[in-house]
Amino acid sequence: MAATLPTQHRALVLDSIGADLQVKTLPMPQPTSGSAIVQIVAAGALSYHREIYNGQRHYPLATPMVGGYSAIGRIAALGPDATALKPGQLAFVDCVIRGRDDPSILYLLGVSEGYSAASRKLAREVWRDGTLAEYAKVPLENCIPLDEAKLCQSLGYSFQDLMYMGYLLVPFGGLRDIKVEPGDTVVVCPATGGFGGAGVQVAVAMGARVIAMGRNETELARLQEHVRKGTPWASVETVRITGDEAKDTAVLQAYGPVDAVLDFTPPAAAKSTHLKSAVAALRYEGRVSLMGFVDFSVSDMKVVGSNITLKGKLMYSREDTLQFVKMLERGVFPRGQDFVDTKTFGLDDWKQAFDAAAEWTGVGKAVALMP
Ligand SMILES: NC(=O)c1ccc[n+]([C@@H]2O[C@H](COP(=O)([O-])OP(=O)(O)OC[C@H]3O[C@@H](n4cnc5c(N)ncnc54)[C@H](OP(=O)(O)O)[C@@H]3O)[C@@H](O)[C@H]2O)c1
């Protein structure tokens, strides 16, 4: 589809793992079959973006590359096979790239090229550059249309607010994967981080009763207050992780049988016993979505004896994304700072942005780069 694009654009480039990122002027990518060129409005920064690019997290990435995560953008140009997207349309730009002939091949654009030869090939040869740029070339199917009139004019979300989708979608993928139903009691653990906090907001929006576990009581209280202000009809119980597995289990069990657990335990919390306590509090045929990256063992008697489902989950599907946008458009999430308080930075301030993202974590907190 014909479009007048600038000939160049600015992008945040990582030349090698461990090197400082640099804002460079690059040739404008061109729309080809199966692709869209998106003008980036706001791109998300992860709490551990800094650790990915400085090598601390050992995520596989081919350099040089333009950094990124999911983003909000405006369609600037489309390949000739686009059938539904329109130039000018607002879109969520999903960083989850999948093989078109095998959707089980996936990786996260700007974050990790994945762990298979096929994902590496796709990441290196086709979709390499992420969204920390004025423009990005992405697969057509990674552009999820957003109803700008409804979301921004009627409901009052800003583009930065919409970027918070990049956080909320991840727990939504896990919760849907284990078929959480309205009315279910769901333990989110730990709930004081970025994705855990987002998990509490999403589970509440899905009609669940949420028990949030965390070791930081101040943050648990902020989480409870954030949910109370944004969704006064919902309540969140909080349970402090004490390090005493039996005691934490007993506190959870006092709330009655737990239907499901959403886990975001990071590697740093590998020795914490909160997940074991949460699993022990599950009802017969309870379900667990394992979304953190941690080795853990549980009692066979509990898992086998109670028909427990333990399900790993990476990100979410395109169907999850479309369903999530419908929820957002129905207005089930709060607005303004009761929804999310986003700190924004320009591309040149990438260092401050990643430093802020490492600190500004937890429910309703996000960092975005606006090129
Ligand atoms: N499966 C997926 O698709 C997917 C997608 C995104 C992220 N993740 C994973 O999710 C995890 C969480 O990410 P995030 O961005 O939410 O991280 P984050 O914002 O840094 O939060 C980390 C959380 O872990 C808690 N924690 C850290 N050390 C602990 C310990 N020793 N004992 C108990 N709790 C501890 C923190 O509690 P305090 O508040 O007390 O520090 C906080 O709740 C990461 O491992 C990430 O890789 C998975």
The ligand as a Tripos MOL2 file, in Angstrom:
@<TRIPOS>MOLECULE
LIG
   48    52     1     0     0
SMALL
NO_CHARGES

@<TRIPOS>ATOM
      1 N1          6.2380  -16.4050   31.4340 N.am      1 LIG1
      2 C1          6.2550  -15.2360   30.8470 C.2       1 LIG1
      3 O1          5.7310  -15.0510   29.7420 O.2       1 LIG1
      4 C2          6.8850  -14.0660   31.5580 C.ar      1 LIG1
      5 C3          6.7150  -12.7710   31.0320 C.ar      1 LIG1
      6 C4          7.2740  -11.7150   31.7170 C.ar      1 LIG1
      7 C5          8.0310  -11.9380   32.8780 C.ar      1 LIG1
      8 N2          8.2010  -13.2120   33.3340 N.ar      1 LIG1
      9 C6          8.9910  -13.4860   34.5410 C.3       1 LIG1
     10 O2          8.2820  -13.0270   35.6730 O.3       1 LIG1
     11 C7          9.2030  -12.7610   36.7040 C.3       1 LIG1
     12 C8          8.8040  -11.5000   37.4500 C.3       1 LIG1
     13 O3          9.0000  -10.3760   36.6130 O.3       1 LIG1
     14 P1          8.6870   -8.9100   37.1340 P.3       1 LIG1
     15 O4          8.9970   -7.9690   36.0300 O.co2     1 LIG1
     16 O5          7.3440   -8.8630   37.7490 O.co2     1 LIG1
     17 O6          9.8050   -8.7240   38.2400 O.3       1 LIG1
     18 P2          9.9210   -7.5880   39.3330 P.3       1 LIG1
     19 O7          9.0390   -6.4420   39.0420 O.co2     1 LIG1
     20 O8         11.3730   -7.3600   39.5130 O.co2     1 LIG1
     21 O9          9.3290   -8.3130   40.6440 O.3       1 LIG1
     22 C9          9.9970   -9.3640   41.2840 C.3       1 LIG1
     23 C10         9.0790   -9.9630   42.3190 C.3       1 LIG1
     24 O10         9.7400  -11.0410   42.9590 O.3       1 LIG1
     25 C11         9.7650  -10.8190   44.3770 C.3       1 LIG1
     26 N3         10.9740  -11.3490   44.9690 N.ar      1 LIG1
     27 C12        12.2440  -11.0860   44.6150 C.ar      1 LIG1
     28 N4         13.0930  -11.7810   45.3940 N.ar      1 LIG1
     29 C13        12.3150  -12.4780   46.2790 C.ar      1 LIG1
     30 C14        12.5930  -13.3980   47.3280 C.ar      1 LIG1
     31 N5         13.8490  -13.7350   47.6370 N.pl3     1 LIG1
     32 N6         11.5500  -13.9280   48.0120 N.ar      1 LIG1
     33 C15        10.2750  -13.6080   47.6990 C.ar      1 LIG1
     34 N7          9.9520  -12.7460   46.7020 N.ar      1 LIG1
     35 C16        10.9540  -12.2000   46.0090 C.ar      1 LIG1
     36 C17         9.6990   -9.3210   44.5110 C.3       1 LIG1
     37 O11         9.2760   -9.0070   45.8080 O.3       1 LIG1
     38 P3          9.7520   -7.6790   46.5890 P.3       1 LIG1
     39 O12         8.7390   -6.6430   46.1900 O.co2     1 LIG1
     40 O13         9.6410   -8.0700   48.0190 O.co2     1 LIG1
     41 O14        11.1460   -7.3750   46.1460 O.co2     1 LIG1
     42 C18         8.6730   -8.9990   43.4300 C.3       1 LIG1
     43 O15         7.3750   -9.3240   43.8620 O.3       1 LIG1
     44 C19        10.5840  -12.7030   36.0530 C.3       1 LIG1
     45 O16        11.3290  -13.8460   36.3800 O.3       1 LIG1
     46 C20        10.2970  -12.7190   34.5810 C.3       1 LIG1
     47 O17        11.2900  -13.3520   33.8240 O.3       1 LIG1
     48 C21         7.6380  -14.2700   32.6980 C.ar      1 LIG1
@<TRIPOS>BOND
     1     1     2 1
     2     2     3 2
     3     2     4 1
     4     4     5 ar
     5     4    48 ar
     6     5     6 ar
     7     6     7 ar
     8     7     8 ar
     9     8     9 1
    10     8    48 ar
    11     9    10 1
    12     9    46 1
    13    10    11 1
    14    11    12 1
    15    11    44 1
    16    12    13 1
    17    13    14 1
    18    14    15 2
    19    14    16 1
    20    14    17 1
    21    17    18 1
    22    18    19 2
    23    18    20 1
    24    18    21 1
    25    21    22 1
    26    22    23 1
    27    23    24 1
    28    23    42 1
    29    24    25 1
    30    25    26 1
    31    25    36 1
    32    26    27 ar
    33    26    35 ar
    34    27    28 ar
    35    28    29 ar
    36    29    30 ar
    37    29    35 ar
    38    30    31 1
    39    30    32 ar
    40    32    33 ar
    41    33    34 ar
    42    34    35 ar
    43    36    37 1
    44    36    42 1
    45    37    38 1
    46    38    39 2
    47    38    40 1
    48    38    41 1
    49    42    43 1
    50    44    45 1
    51    44    46 1
    52    46    47 1
@<TRIPOS>SUBSTRUCTURE
     1 LIG1         1 GROUP 0 **** ****
